[in-house]
Amino acid sequence: MTARPDSGAPALDATAQVLARASVGAVAAVGGYAGGVYLRSGREGLLRLAVLTGLPGRLFRPWWRMHVNRPYPVAEAYRSGQSVHLPDVETAMRRFPQLMAGLPFPFGSLFEPVTAGTERFGVLMVLRAPTPGVAVGAVDRERLREAADGLARNLAELTAAGEPVIWEGDPLLVPPPAPAGGEPGAREAVDRLSHAVLSVDRQGVIGFVNAAAEDLLGLGMQQLRGRLLWEALPWLGHPAYEDHLRAVFMSSEPVHFPARRGRHPPGGWLSVNLYPGVDGVTVTIGADEKPAYAPASVVEPAAGHASPADRAAALYRPVALAIALTEAVTARQVSAVVTDELLPAFGGRQLAIYLLDERHLHLAWETGFPKGFLNRFDGVGLDVRLPGVETLTSGRPLFFESMEHLAAAYPGIPLDAHVGARAFLPLIASGRPVGSCILGFDEPRDFSPEERTVLTALAGLIAQALARARRYDSEAALARGLQSALLPHRLPVREHVDTVGRYLPGTQGMDVGGDWYDVIETGGGRLALVIGDVQGHGVAAAATMGQLRSAVRAFALTSSTPDQVVAGTNRMLSDLDPGQFASCCYVVLDPATGSAQAVRAGHPQPLLRHPDGRTDVLDLAGGLVLGIDPEATYPVTGLRLAVGSVLALYTDGLVEKPGIDIDVGVERLRAALAATGPGPLTETADRLIGEAGGSDDRPDDIALLLAARTGGAA
């Protein structure tokens, strides 16, 4: 087995031979089309791609080096020592959005750590066709694990023999096994075609050339065979076409694009078609007319070249947006992230996002356009000839370097300006259309190949985030409706006591949690004051909250003691086993005498403001949170509320802030309650919850229940 002579890799020493055999064997074992090995280097924390098979090394240079702390599957497999299996695009996008931002193509990937005991050598990688919705099978998992274990044993033996197992320099490019010979008469059939037909292997080396290629390309067979495709045909090495080449080697889908041979000597337009297979790519090239629209960087092949620094910056632009999009939950948050991150990165001034619903596009977000201008396009059908529609129906981004270009391509289209440029991006998530995105620029501009590549990748990220957000918005609406129906709409009115409840949902993601409160008339003139917090958010948390509220009410109305009420509710939640737990505080108050009995299940301590304004954090005995141990017991603590006292029950959302100890929040709430003084209990509740309610950064929901003793025995 030999490396490509132009790979720049060292000679095939013992380590290289072991790595090459392992890579080719692993690819064959799990039905892949490419693979390789990342090996530790002499620099701490840096992995280097040591061997690559089935892919052209030049096209994947940005991924030759990988630091172990990067958010990429290779790094995670090395750090954790665990397998990373990404069977499809959706899984990869969810777990490693940065990977898909740079390689936005449909492919599956498997990463297996290569370890021997405590010795970590690197990671074995295999790329193969995606299997949407189907996990990697047990047989393939075992085969890849065996390949990695075998490689680890061989590397351990080399280490024991004094051979340094590290990698420096460029990767060794190993050709995959040669395919079987063709059928008799195949060459004659291909030679009859008027198009040039070339066959290249998985490294991009030209093998077969038909007779028409010499006339069309101006090169003989001997000038083409055995050379890299983009070196034999330098115009195909232009950055404008690099992403097309990368796509055909990474995925199983054909790629078609127009190309121009150049200006010196004058070259005409060509149609280039790439058809991938497991053992290589078939290339067909034919004469073509100039397309109706083509960017300046392709019309003038000298244009659009960027410096290595600029290209590196373009490659990593998606990272910031990808990270921000993972934190955006609602459609409005996704749109705001795109406005804040995407527009400044590319110098844009206008943004519009349309979402697809019932085969019509509806305006979901806009900024920078004249007021009311986009209203005329709201609700357009998919049969209307508009760039925002056609970019979605065709799945291709549309770039117009000036408003004149846009007007020429779409005669009669209303324009919001006579000067500027526009980009129309399809928003497609896992093959499902989501909508379209419009970027506007105040001045005419060229879109470099790197910018086109990055914008196309970002459109995929935005589409994934919007699809996730729309699912979330639907669930959140259901959860809000469920919670609204379950929370008490009014509290009992009783002599000698006032009660007030407040609830605020969180603002981060606008998700609905499982906080609740209740006031129950238990008989004998007594009231049960209840507050609780179900772990988690969404429909499941709201549903569990409803079950707990019903259980507490049922036990309270059977004249059970406070400890029996909480213990029974705990057993019920444990038996249901919803995969969630909850905290709770339950206080039974006799308004006439002020005597109370309290039980606490993992919940924050209540506050008590005395008639003189002195305010204490109570010290109630506590038990486990509900839903952990069905046999848990809950001690009862007695206390007394004097006339004029206020008891405050609350959930942790009112006192917790990220990065700040909860005791600080409790003390802040205690001081705020002490400062309220006499007055309507509703004003006290509004004041306590007001500070938290005014925050735009509230990660959790809040429940507050106040009870003020207004009369009765002193």
N, C-alpha and C positions, 0 to 999 in steps of 0.2 A: 504494500500500500504506500503510495507516494503523495506528497503534498503538491499543490500548485507551485511551480517555480517562481511565480510572481507574488506569492503570498507574503514574503518577507519573514516567514517563520524560520526558526532554527532548523538544523538538520534533524532527521528522525532519530533521536536518541531513544534510550529505553523508555523514558517517561512518555515521550510523544507517541511511540508505538502503542503503549498500553492505552493511552487516552483515545487514540484514533480507533483502535479496535472496539473499545467500549462504546464510543459514540455511534459508530455504524451499527453495532450489534443491538444497542438499545432502540434505535430508530426502527430497525426491522422487527424487533420483538413486539412492539406495541402498535405497529401499523402506521408509523409516522412518515413524514417526508423530509424532515430536517432535524438536526439536533446538535449537541455539543457539550462541552465540559467547561465550566468556570472553575479555575484553580486559584488557590491563595497565591499571593505574590510576596515579594520581599518587603513590601510596604504594609505596615500593620493596618488592618481593616479594609484593604483593597483586594477585590477579586478581579482576575483577568480572564477573558475568554481565551482558553488555551487551544481548543479544537472546535472547528465548525464544519459540519457536513450538510450538504443539501441546500445551502444558501450562498449567494455571492457575498463574500466578505465586505466588499467596498460599500454595498448598499446599507450595511448594518454597523458601520464604524462607530456611530454614537453609543452603541451598546457593548463595545469591546471591554470597557472598564466598568466596574460596579462596586461602589462602596457598600459595606455590609449594613450601614444604617439607613440606606435609601428605602423608600416605600415601593419596592419592586419584588416580584415573587422570588427571583434568584436570591436576593439579600435575605428575605424572610426564611427561605428554606435553610440557608446557611446559619442564620442567627438561631433559629428555633430548633434545628435538627429534625424538623418535621416535613413530611411531604406537602407540596403545594400542587393541587390539581385544579386546572381551570378548563373545564370541558367546553365552554362556549363564551361568546362575547359578553353576554349579560353577567355571567359570574365574574369574568375578568374586570368588567367595568365597575361592578359593585365593590370588589375587593382591592383592585389596583387601578384606579382611574388614570394615574400618571402613565402606566404602561400603554393603555389604550389611546391616550392622547397622542403619543408618538407613533403608535402602530395601529391606526383605526381600521383594521381589516378583520374579516371573520376567520379566526383560527382557534384551535385548542392548544393548550400547552401543559406539560407535566414537568415538575421540578423535584428532583430527589436528592437529598443531601448525601454526600459521600463521606462516610465516617467510619473509623475503626476504633472502637472503644471511645476514649476521650479525644482522639485525634480527628480533627476536622480538616479534610483536604479541599473540599469544594462542593460543587453541585452539578449533577447530571441533568441535562435538559433535553426534552423531545417536543417537537412541534408536529401537530397533525390536524386533520380536518375537524372542524367543530362538530359537536353533537348537542344541539340546543335542547335543554331540558333533560338530558340524560347524563347522569354522573359517570365518572370513569369506573369501569367494571373491576371487580375483584381480581380477575385474571390478569388484566393489564397492570393493575397496581402491584401485584406480586411479581410479575415479570420485570417491571422497572426496578423494584426493590432488589431483586436478585442481581440485576445488572449493576446497580450501584454498589451492592455488597461485594460483588466480584471485583469491581474496579478498586474498591477500598482495600481489599486484601492484596491486590497486586501492588498498589501504591505503598502499602505498609511494608511489603517485602522489599521494595526499592529503597524505602527509608532505612530499613534495617541493614541493607547492603551499602549504605553510605551515599546513595543517590539522592540529591536534593529534590524534593517534590514541591517545587514552586514554579511559577511561570512569569517570565518577563518578556516583553515585546509583543509583537502582533500574533494573532491566532494562526494555527496551522489549518489550512483549508483542505479538507479531505474529500475527494470525490466519492459519491455513493457508488454502489456496485453498478456495473454497466448493464443496461437492459438487454433482453434477448433480441436476436436478429429479426429483421422485418420479414414480411411475407414476400414471396417472389412476385416481381412485377410492380412493387410499390413505388420504386424510383421512377419507372416509366410513367406511371399514373400521375405523380406529382410534377414531373417535367412537362406535362402537357398544359399545366396551368399558366396563365399569364401573370399571376401574382408571384412575387418572390416568397419562397417558403424556406424557413430556416428552423432547425431544431437545435436547441441549446440545452445543456445539462443543468443540474441544480446549482452549479456555480456560475452559470452564465457563459460557458464556453460553447462556441458554435461547433456542432458536429456535422449535421447534414445541411446541404445547400442545394436547391434545385436549379435547373438551367436558366429560368427567367431571372434569377437574382443578379446574374452578371450584367444583363442588359439594363435592368431597372436601377441597380445600385452602382453600376460602373466599376465593379470589383469582380475579379475572378474567384473561382472556388478556392484556390490556394491562398488568396489574400484574406479569405473569410474563415476557413476551417481552422480549428485549433486556437482561435483568438477569442477574447472576451467580446461579447456583443457590442458593448458601448465603446470599446477601443477600436474594433473593426469599423463601426459606424459612429464616428465621434459625435455627430449631431444627436444621436440617441442618449448621449451622456450629458446633455444639457439639463440643468437643474429642474427645468419645467417638466421633464418627463421622469425624473427620478422616483417620484412617489408612485407613478404607474408601474414602474418596474418592481419597486418594493412590494406593491400590492399583489402582483401576479405570483411572486415567489412565496408570499405569506399565506395566501388564501387559495381556494379551489375555484374561484370565479374568474371568467375571462375578463380581459380589460381591452377597451377600444379607445383610441384617441387619434386626432389629427396631428401631424408633425410636419416640420419644414426642415429641409436638409441644410439650409444656410444661404448665405449671400455670395460667398466667394469660393468657387464659382457659383453663379445664380442657381438656386435649387427650387424645385416646385414643391407643392403640397403633396403629402402622402397620407394614406390611411394605414395605421398600425394596429394590428390585432394580436393579442397575446392570449394563448390558450394553455393554462397550467395543467400539469399532471404530476403523478408521484415521482417519475424519474426525469422530469424536465419540462420545458416550455416550448410549444410550437409558436413560431412567429410568422405572420403573413404580412407582407407590405405591398401596397398597390398604389398606383397613381390616383390622385384625388384633386378636386377643385378646392379653392380657398373657402374655408367655412364662412358662414354669414357673419360670424363674430369670432374674433380671436384676440387675445391679449397682446399688448405690445411686446412683452418679453418673449413671445413665441414668434410673432410676425418679424421682429428684429432679434434674432437669436443672441446678439451680443448684449442685449438689455437684460435687466433682471438679475444679474449676478451679484451675489452678496459676499461680503468678507466672511472668513470662518467665524469671527466673533459675532457678526450679525446672524449667521445661520445658527450658531449655538444658542443665541438669545431667542431666536424664533422657536427653536426646538423646545426650550424650557418655558416659553410663555404659557403653555397649557397648564403647567403645574400649579401656579397660583390660583387660576380659575378652577381647576379640578378640586383643589383642597377646599376652596370657598363653596363650591357647589355641593360637596358632601355634607356641609353644615346647613345648607338651605333646605327647608322642609316644604314650605308652601310655594305655590306658583308665583306669588308676589315676591317672595324672598329670592327665588331663582332669578326672576326678572331684574330685581334690584342688584343682585350679584353681577349679572351680565352687564348692567349699566355701569357699575362701579369698577369692574375689572377689565371687561372687554373693550369698551369704547376708548378709555385712556391708552390702552396698550397699542392700539392701531390708529390713534388720532381721529377717531370718529366723533361725530356730533349728534347724530340722530340714530335712534333705535326703535324698532317696532317688532313686536312678537305677536303672531297670529296662531291660534290654536284650532285644530280641526275638531269639528263636532257635527255629526250627521251630514258628512260630505260638504260642509261649508266651513270657511275660515272666518273666525271671529277675532277681533282685535282684543288682545289681553293686556298689552302694555305698550306704551309709547312715551318717548321723550325726544325733545328737540325739533319735532315737526310743527309747522304752523297749526294753531288751534283749529280743530275740526276738519283738517285736510284729509286725514285717514278715514273719516267716518264713511266716505263714499265706497270704501273697499270692505267695510265690515259686513260679514255675512255672505261674501261672494262664494259661488259654487265652484267645484273643481273642473267645470267645463268652460270656465271663462279664461280667455287668453291674457293672462297677466303674469309678470315675472314671479311674483310671490306665490302664484298658483303652480306655474310650470316647474319651478325649482322643486316643489314637493312631489308633483306627479311624476317627474322624470328622475328624481333622486339626485340631480346634479346641481351644484352651486353655480350661480350666474354672477359674473363680475363685469361691471360696466365702468370703464375708466373715465367716462365723462357723461354728462347728461345728454349730449348729442348722440353718443353710442346707444344709450337707453332709448331715446326717442326714435332712432333709426330702426332698432330691433323691434319696437312695439309702437308703430305709428298710431298717433291719437291718444296715447296714454297721458292722463293728467300728471303734470310735474309740479312739485312744490318749489322748485328752483330751476334756474337756467344754467347754473354753474355748480359743479360738484361731481361726485362719483357715488356709485351704489354697489352694494354686494347683497345678493339674495341667497340665503343658505337654507337648505332643506333640514328640517328637524325630524329625524327618523330614528326611532329607538328599537333595536333588535328587529329590524325589518318592518316595524309598524309605524305608519305616518303619525306624527304628533302635531306638526304645524310648520311654519316658516318664520325665518328671522330676517329682518332687513337692517342693514347697516348703512348709514349715510355719512358722507364726507363733504365738507364745504368747498373743497377745491378738487379739480381733476387730479387723478393720481393713478400711477401704475400699481398693480397688485403683483408683487414679486412671487416667484414660484414658492418660496418658503412661506409667505403670508397666505397664499392660497391653500397650501397644505395644512397650515396651522388652523386657519379658519374652518376648513372642512372638518378637521378633527374636533375642534371646539363645538361645532354644530352637533356632532354626535353626543358629546358630553352634556350639552344643554338639553338635547332631546331626552336623554336618559333621566336627567334631573327633573324635567317638566313632567314626564310620564309618571315618575315616582311621586311628584308633588300632587298630581291630579288624583292619584289613588289615595294619597294621604288626605287631601281635601275632602274627598267623599267619605272616608272613614271618620274624619274629624267632625263633619256635619252630623253623621249618624251618632257619634259619641256625645256631642253637645245636646242633641235632641233627647238622647237616652238619659243623660245626666240631669237635664232640665226637668224631665218628667219625674225623676227619682228624688231630687232635693225637695224639701218641704216648701210649699208655696206660702204658707203662713204658719206662725207659731202660736201655741195656745196662749190665751189671755187669762191670767190667774191673779187673784188678790194677793197682795204682799210681795209680788215679784214681777219684774220686767225681764223679758228676754229679747235679744236681737241677734240675728245671724247674718253673716256676709260670706260671699264666695267670689273669688277672682281666678279666672284661668291663667295659665302661664302665657308669656308672650314669645318665648323662644320656640318657634314651630307652631304656636297657637294650638298646642295639643291639649286635650282634655284629660285630666287626671282622675284619681279616685278619691279625692278628699270629700268628706261629707260631714254634716252636722244634723242634729235632730233634737226635738224636745217632746217628751212623751208623758202623758198623764197616766200614772201607774195605779191610781186608786188611793184612797185614804188621804186625799189632798196633796199627795206628793208628786213631784216632777222629776223625771229622769233627763239629765242633760248629757248628750252624747256627741262626741266628735271622733272622727277616724280618718285614716289615710291609707289607701290601698297602694301598694308598690306598683309602679309602672304608670302608663298612660294609654289612652285610646279606648276603643270599644270594650276590650277585655277588662280593663280597670274599672270602667263605668259599670259594666255588668256585675262585676264582683262587688262593687260598692252597693249596688241595689240589693244583692243577695244579703250582704251583711246588715244593711239598714233594716231589711225585713226580718232577719233573724233576731236582731237586738230588740225590735218592737215586739216580736212574738214572745220572747223570753220575758221581757219586762212586763207584759200584760198578764202574765201567769202568776204574779206576786212573788216571783223569784227574788232572792237576795242579789245584791250587786255582783258578788263573786260568782254566783250561779249563772247570772245573765252572761257575763263575759266568758266563763268557762264553757257554757253551752254554745255560744257563738264560735268559740275557738274550735270545738269539736266539729261543728257543722262545716267550717271552712276547711278543716283538715280532711274530712270525709269527702267533700266535693273535689279537693285537690285540683284547683284551677291553675296551679303553677305560680301562684302569687301569695304574698302574705300581707298583713295589714297591722297597723298600730291603732290603738283605741284608748279613749279615756271616758269612763262612765261614772257619773255623779248623780246620786239620788238626793234630792233636796226637799225638806219640809219647809215651805215658805212661812208657815205660821210660827215655828220655833227657831228656824235658822240652822237646825242640825242637818248634817249631810254625811253621807258615806260615799267614799270614792274608791274606784278601782282603776289601775293604769296598766295597760298592756303595751309596753315598749314605746309609749307616746311621750312627747315633751311635757315637762311639769307645768301644771296650770299656774296662773298668777292670781293673787288675791289682794285687792285694794281695800284697806280698812277705812272706816268712816273718817278718820283723821288724815287721810291721804297717804299714810304709810302703806307701801306696797311690797309684798313678799313673793318670792318664787317658792311655791309649796314643795314639800318633800314627801310626796306620796310613795308608799311602797309600790313596787312594780313587778310584773311578770313578763314572760316572753311575749313577743309579738304574736298575733293570731295566725294560725295556719302552720306552725312549725312542729309543735308537740301536742298531740291530742289529749295527753294526760296532764298538761300544765295546770298549775293552780295559781290563783290570783288573790293576794291578800287585800283586805279592806282597810282603809284608813279613815278614821272619823275626824270631822272638822266642824266648825260652826261659823256661820255667816251672820255677823251683827247687822242690825238695820243700817242701811247706808253703805254696806259692803258691795263690791263688784267682783264677781268671779269671771276670769277670762280663760277660755279653752281655745286652743289654736293648733294649726298644723305647722309642720316645720318650714313650709314655704314662706311663712311670715317672718322667720328669724334666721333662715339660712341664706348665705350668699357665698358663691364660689371663692375659695381662697381665704375665707374668714371663719374663725372658730364659731360654732353655734352658740357658745356661751356669751360671746360678744353680742350676738343678735338678741338673745334672751334678755340680756341686761338692757339693751336699747329699748326693747318693748316694755320692760318693767318700768323704766324711767318715763316712757311716753304715757303709760297708764297712770302713773303717779301724778303726772303733770296735767291730766285732763280735768281734775276737780269735779265738783258737782255740776249737774246739767243733764239734759236728755241723753238716754243711753244710746240712741241712734247717732247723736253727734260724737259720742265717745267711740263708737264702732267705726264711724267714717274717718275719724282722726287717726285711729290706730292703723287702719288699713290704707289710708290715703297715701302715705309715703311710699309703700310698696306698690300701690296701684299706679302711681305716677311714673314708675320705672319702665323703660322700654326693654330692659334686659332682665326679665324675670323668668328663670328657667323652670320654676315649679308653680303649681297652682296653690291657692291659699283658701283656707276655711277659718272662720272666726265665730265663736259663740260667746256672748256675754250674758250673764245673769246678775241682776241687781236686786238686792232685797230692799223693799220699800216700806215694809211695815211688819206688824205682828209683834210677838213678844220680844222684849229688849234682850 
